[in-house]
Amino acid sequence: MNLKKLKHHMKIHDIKPSEMARAANISLYEWNRKMKEDGDSFNIKEMDAMINKGKMNKIEAAEIFFDEKLQKRK
């Protein structure tokens, strides 16, 4: 997960961490904990909710949630 891109996307779209946590149906504490773990423990359902909340297109979502993992596979 590319935390830098996620934080940038949230800043541009004025989305607070508490809003992302609520969208993902987790507590703000849990959201922050997962962010501190480089976002690796977010599950698919939580990521999908954040993608919807952030109104991300497919490219943005892939760059934020999967880009680093895809680069490692090359």
N, C-alpha and C positions, 0 to 999 in steps of 0.2 A: 504494500500500500504506500502510496506517495503522500505522506502527511502534509508536506509543503504545498502540494497542489490542492489538496482538500481544504486546508486552511485558507489558501488564496481564493478558492472558489467561494468559500463561505463568506469571506470578507467582501468580495465583489458583490455578492447577492444579499449581503446584510443578514446572514443566518447565524444565529447565536448557537453555541454548543448545546445549550439547554433545549433548543428547538430540534436539533439533530437527534439528541437523546430521546426526546419525546416521540419523534417520528419513528425511531428505531425501537420504541417501546422498552427502553432501558432507563435506569436512573442516570442522572448526570454524573454521579460518582462512578458508575460502571462505564459510562462513555469515556470519562477521563482516564480511567484505568486502562481501558483498551487502547486509547490513543498513546499512552505512555509505553505500551507494548508494541509500538510501531503499527498499530491497527491490525495486527495479524490474527487477533482473536475475534474480530467481527465475523458473524456468520452471514450466510447468503441473504437470509431474510432481513437482517439489519442493514446490510449494504444496499439491498434493493429499496428499503424504506428511505435511506439517506439519498440515494440516486433520485427517487421521486421527490423528496422534500427539496433537494437542490436543483430540481428541474434540469438535470444533466442529460446531455445527448449521449449517444452510445460511445462516441470517441472520448468525451470528457470522462465518462464513467470508467472506461477501460484504462485511460491514462492515470486516473486516481487510484482505482482499486486493483488493477492487474498489471500495469506497465512494468513494474520492477520484477514481478514474477516471470513475465514473458521474456524480459531481457536476459534473465538468468538461464533460460532454456535454450538460448541461441548458441 
